[in-house]
Amino acid sequence: MLGPGKADLLELIAETGSISAAGRRMGMSYKRAWLLVETMNAIFCAPLVESTRGGPKGGGAVLTPEGERVLAAYRRIAARFADAAAPEIRTLAAMLKDIPEGK
């Protein structure tokens, strides 16, 4: 339903006010970004993103209050997970080969 990529997209939409700008910053096409927004809007009880079509002043997009709540909840879950998993992450990191940068 929601993972790090979708959460980042929501955050960038809130920051840029644009689905296309958010997608560009993530290196994805407008079509892909719009598809992800449509999917999120369809699976939650209320839309997470509200968009307006272009016109003389151009279009735009904003997170709805529900979108802001969903993003905040996801970020809290991710922070708790990172804290709880820190010892295991350090263990795995210590098991990695030293790889020179740029390889």
C-alpha positions, -999 to +999 in steps of 0.1 A: +000+000+000+028+024+009+065+021+009+095+043+008+091+053-028+055+063-025+062+081+008+091+100-009+068+109-038+042+123-014+068+143+004+081+158-028+046+166-040+041+185-007+075+202-012+072+211-049+034+215-053+036+194-085+033+157-094+056+162-124+083+180-105+082+154-077+085+127-103+114+144-121+133+148-088+129+111-083+140+103-118+106+090-130+083+100-157+052+121-151+031+091-162+047+068-136+043+094-108+007+100-118+000+063-118+014+060-083-007+089-071-038+074-087-031+041-070-027+057-036-058+078-040-078+047-050-067+024-021-071+048+008-105+057+021-099+094+011-076+108-016-040+116-005-032+140-033-055+167-048-044+180-082-056+208-104-052+209-142-030+234-160-044+267-171-033+303-172-016+299-138-006+263-144-017+232-125-005+219-092-009+193-066-011+193-028-014+166-001-049+165+014-052+164+052-055+126+049-023+125+028-005+145+054-017+121+081-007+090+061+027+104+053+034+113+089+022+079+101+045+061+076+075+082+086+068+073+123+067+036+114+099+038+094+117+056+123+106+030+148+116+002+124+151+018+119+156+021+156+145-015+164+165-029+135+197-009+141+216-038+157+208-062+129+216-036+103+250-030+119+256-068+119+248-070+082+268-039+073+299-055+091+295-085+069+298-065+037+330-064+016+349-032+015+341-019-019+360+012-032+337+041-040+327+043-077+326+006-082 
